[in-house]
Amino acid sequence: MWLIRDFIVLLLLIIASVPLMLMHAIRTRRLSLSWLRRLGRGSVIPPTGKTRILIHGVSLGEIEAIRDLVDQLTRPDADCDIVISTTTDTGFFRATRVFPEIPVIRYPLDFTIPVRSFLTRVQPDLVALVELEVWPCFMRICNSRGIPVGVINGRLSSRSMQRIRLFKYIASSMFSRLSFVGAQEDVYARRFIAAGVPSDRVTVLGNLKWDSAVHDFDAAHSDTLASCLGIDRERHLVVAGSTAPEEHRLIHNAIPMGMQLLCAPRRVEWFDHAAMIMSGGDDTPVSCRRYSRPPLGETAPDRYLLDTIGKLRSAYALADLVIIGRSFGERHGSNVLEAIAFGKPVIIGPSYEDFDHIVQHLIDAGGIICSSREDLAGHVAMLTDNPEVLKKIGRTGYEALLSMRGSSARHVQLLLRKTGMPTH
């Protein structure tokens, strides 16, 4: 019954996805065939004789969050074999770059045949889902094969809880099958229990993002970026990271001409829009230098566009001030900790629900500025005119970050216990 129903629905999904895929390819100028891999097909990952843990992170943010955790799990004394799966293109490409020695594969569509094929290829002893990503078919088949599935860095937002209440019967069946949950905060732990996870399987372990933000960084990468774009290292540089289309004009107008602005949109399809806005349109045209295109002149402009993925950390290292994108509209914020880890002063907008506990801790410590759209220009001017205040905010944010580290080690202990391996 499950197999017939899934086959019909999957066939209809494939047929419907072809025109959507072509439209997306035209809009983004990229043809992605990732959905073919999500049918579960591919080569078998050979066993190594070690306990295999499959860690699944949906996209870029989840992959970045597990960096320190994976480093600890792949030490010789951990005796673990790690496989990483991800859903999006950005997550996949980032995972292959960050974890070059680890198999990285696509997570399957939640239908019987793709999930069965996927699990047969991977043969995990344990599955750890980053933040959430609990799907009914995947949970059902893992349960039938005796594969424990749990959530690490668990987070259930109020929006997710509303959807869970709408589909209470299905959600309860999924969540009750979870073998463990390592939640970020008490409020998320309570929500997992309300969703159907037995309370004795839920533990508060903190947020992995505090740990993953601090990593070895080669300053030569930033030097190369600055040289490529022609950034003047003697003048103030504001970096706007992970921006969205509704923010580009706001940020452009908030940074006065004569002060350098480097804009790094979150998605590839937003690059051209950002370049148009920062070039001033037809009214007051200015030069906007794009990373993907060689400079046309010797004079350094005031506006730069980082139209590539994976170099935001290098940009943050160059910044005197950072503005966090997707926080001045209705997109619920972006990760602030990459910039905080460099000791940079950070401004974030009022919309940061996806990072609410992190941002609130930094606000309470005095290590970040929360600004409205109307006050952004004023906050930029105030901070850049007061270098001591600028340094103090950056230093305070970094100290607050260091005080919150340790979640990765606690998650490692949880995963080792669930696999039956000795903990230290």
Beta strands, then each sheet from edge to edge (+ up, - down):
strand 1: 51-57
strand 2: 80-86
strand 3: 104-106
strand 4: 126-130
strand 5: 149-154
strand 6: 180-183
strand 7: 202-204
strand 8: 237-243
strand 9: 260-265
strand 10: 288-290
strand 11: 303-305
strand 12: 321-324
strand 13: 346-348
strand 14: 369-370
sheet 1: 3+ 2+ 1+ 4+ 5+ 6+ 7+
sheet 2: 10+ 11+ 9+ 8+ 12+ 13+ 14+
end
